[in-house]
Structures are given as structure tokens and as C-alpha cells.
């Protein structure tokens, strides 16, 4: 009988490493190699470079109200991003927040305010998973921030469905060793895990709010995806606990939303093979062997591992983060990575363009990034962090229950093309929670089309996003923004 060592317990991403190494698009065993949606820029023909496509209901131009700034903010303000064209209607900042002065541990952040009335909009923290993936490079630059990078590795374009249209968005590279975040104490790079990450995230927030005091009384939300299914409940519960201990609401946490969440190692793994079978990716023989040999209870026999290995071999070279997406064949020649799918999925090499862009010295200077002590280039995901992770609960169900009992709004959402942390695994978690249903399962719509499905439980909402992979805002930016807006409003998406 074989049990899994703790550093291998990262949901399906880690468990699979016992069985096979995928093709180049999933070789990093994390969120690293996701292609980027072009936000319909080519298809619509309506976007004017450098101008906000605001689609305001009253047809007026954006109104911008600026808060008073202080010196701490001024030193982090981004004057202009290299390759940025046109007028930018919002303020953006980047820099560091120290979370341990003695160790010299500092986390890099990127903050972008809403273009319209930022003082009236909430503050939202976004966290990518991995563990070890960059919330700035993967989250902001690939998925939901205002900019992404063209194939020349140096020119930016605006994204129409950036989430800062409806909120002030804060991205932090966590823990130290991810992206531009660093420590002056070498042992910090080997003493990393869930506990350190949640503690540092809380310290980061407290110290960041000292730098941006105008946001101290603002409604606060936490969002993210994948292994952030660990980070977010842990951080939410820590905030609630600290608020109670201090007998004051130091951070006004109102809700959390997690996309394609990694919530339970065994259920995540089991659901992936169920997903393969339901999508005609493996044979009946292989699926039956897994059902016969695997109990998905934390202990995996040799026969079970062989059955899973056979199934993954049958599946072939498929991007498990979106089973219908193309792969990047040559990032140096974008035309070689294009095919008929590109009209739907965008350029699958965009993550390479972002990595090249964020390693340019002029970009790092504009971002106030301290690369002096780093002995590695900027990477979207850190293999070192992944390999040295110390603590990772097998299941997050107790943490999820604790968030629900605290009264914090919690939404779980799933792109339905993701086989890694699939909608099936989330449904298995919901079955265990046994929450009363308050709003029955129904479709939700956007542009007179079914955009996904939603069900409302007592204390939790679960929604799917049609046509989206693991990184929902990348694959379906318009639908993701609509769902995010509904989450902030505390209303189910429209029917």
C-alpha cells in the first residue's frame, strides 16, 4: 500500500506526477502554461486602442474621482508601463510590502484602481494557486488585469473585460520566491507552506492598508483559483479570527469567490478520471479498472496507480486545463501556434510573451521590482516553491465550513472544460457539505445565451461557466466579468 508524501499532495496536479509527465503544455504541473483570451478584440472590431470601452448605461464618459495620495503611494505609482499606448484612465501601482522585517521578506504587489469612481468601489484581492504561481503574471497579465502582451514581447494591449471595471484590484505574488517577491533569509525559501502563506498574506494586507489608508474602511473581497482553494479559506478564516480577537473589524471582509478550486486531494483526483470518461477521453476498460482498483481514500495501491497510468496514456497529449484548447508550438513565431481554434482561444503562446516582457529591464524598472538579490529570472510559476512546500491539508472542507459559519459570502465557480480541478470535484464537495438548497439549479444568461448554470445553497453559491477552462477569466472574459459583478452585488447571475 502506498500513501502520498505531503509535498506530493497538491490535488490532481501533484498526484498525476506519480503516473506520468504530460506534454510541454502541462509539464510544470501547475497553472504555468495557459493561453490567453484576446477578449474578443479581433472579433468585435469595436475596440479603440488606448480608450476605455466603458459601455456606460447613460452613454457618458467615465467620471474619475481621485483619493488623496501620500508619499508611500507616490513612490509605488507606475508612471507608464513600457509598451503601453494611449490614455490610461486609472491609477496603477507596483512595489513591495515587507511582511517580516527581521528576515527581510517582502511581497511584490500590483494594484490597479477602477477607472470610474474608485472611491465608491470595493477592494478585491486576487490570488493564483500552484502553489507557487504568480498572481501578477498569471492573474493580472494573462487573465483579468487591464493589460496583456503582444507577440513582440514588448507591446501591451488593453483588455475589454478587465475586472477593474467594477472593482479596485490588488494582486500579490505569494509566497516569497514567487515572481518578484523575495527574502533576504535563504531558509525562507525552504520553509514555505499553507501556514506561512496565510500568515504572510494577512500581514501583507494589514501593512498594505497602512500604505493605502483610504481603503481601510472599504468592503473587501478575496478571489482566486485552483490552489487558492487553500489560500482563500485559510486567509478568510484568519481575518475573521483576527477581527474577533481585536474586537474590531480591521479588514471588512464581505465575501470570497474561488474558481476551479482544489479543495480535496482525493475528490479532485477521482473527479478527473470521471471527467475523462464523461468526455470520451478514456476507454470503458480503463475507467472500470480505476473504479475497481482505486478507493480514492488517500491510499493508492500499485494496481490503482497502474490503472490510472493506463488511463492517462489513453487520454494522450491533451491540455487538461482546457481539453479543447490548442497548444503553443513555437512562441517565437506566433503564426506557427495559430490554428482554427485561435479565433476562440486566442494565441496559446501568450504566457511566453508575458514572461519575456516581465524579464525586460525597463519593465522591471517601471514596476519598481527589486531583482538585485534574485538568482533566477521572473517566472510565472516557481518549481522551487512547489517542490519545497511543507504543509498542505488533504481536504479544505473544515475550512470551507468555517467560512460558511462565519457568515462570509462564499461562491465557488467552475469552467466546464477543466479536467484538473473540474466542476465534478466541486460537486462532490457540495454533496459532502449537504447544504440546504435555497435556489434550484438553473441556467444563467448573458447576451441572450446560456452562459453557465447556478445553484444557491444556504451560505454558498455554486456556478459553472460554459466554455471556460481552468482559468475562467482567460477563456471566457465577458462571462467571467458578469459572474464577478454578480458576486460583488450578492445576487445570482441573471436568468
C-alpha angles and dihedrals in degrees: 000000000000128000122191122254112238096249088058093054101096099125117262094331091068099032091056090058087073090064113032149341113242127219121284095284093065101023094113092062092226143065095296105111107050121140120230129245115231090219090238092291093139095040100048101045086200102100119102112205113248096012128101113249089212101164088200113190093229093046093236129134119265115277114219123203115185125204121223110273130217133207093262090058095042093059090055097044115119109228093194135335112239109255092022113138131194131006122328113210097197140057119249131190138188133180144094140307116197113227098176117026095185094053093037092235113163132174124215118228138186119202127187123183126216114267092225123053098333090179090064097048130082128254114246127191117206121202128186121205133216092117090260103028125132119251088198101048098032099028105035103024099036105029126016112354124106097259142043135177130260124224092268087072092230112059122082129211129197122249115223097209100046112151094233086078087081105020145022103259125212122189123187129187104225140216111022107270093047116109111317095344113113148168131216088215112078094205089064088072089060099039099068134128145112096306096050091044095053092045092049092045091055093047089048092054094048092049094042090054088054087057092046103033094167087074097052094096095037123116106261130208133181121214135170145121148247113001086012079083080084100037098049102051090042093051093043092053091046091053092050090048093049092047090053093045091052092042087228139089099248092165117029097220110183104166151344131219124192125190122210088346125205097220107149127022097213096042091047091054095044092048092053093061090044087053092051091052094046091051097048094248099126135034126260088243093056093045093049090050090055091048091050099044105033126069094177090219100126095276120090123190123210089253090055093049090050091050091051091046091054091050093050090050090052091050091060130192101341128143099244091197088066114005093202099045124110121238132236110255102172120008091187091064112038093189089065091057093050126097138148090292092063092083087063104032105028124223108337091205096063093107088062091051090052092049091050091047094050091051093057111110094224090053093049090049092051090050092049088237116171105219096157096102098035116107093191136058121253108280130185090227129020116224089191092059091046094050094047099047108136110188129031123156113231090226134023095198094108090052092048090050090050092053090050092049090051090062094242113148110251128189127181118194133180136199103225096221096062116106095178103065094006131187086250092064090051090050090052088054091049090051089057093046090055094200118178113257114240099171118029123235111282141152121265120212142213125178089001091300132108103259096179143304133280140193127186120217128182102278098359142062124206121196136172126211115217116230096010130126131204093303099053099185090054098051099036107020097165094047091044092053091049092050092046091051091052090050092053090049092048091234129122113252114270123282 
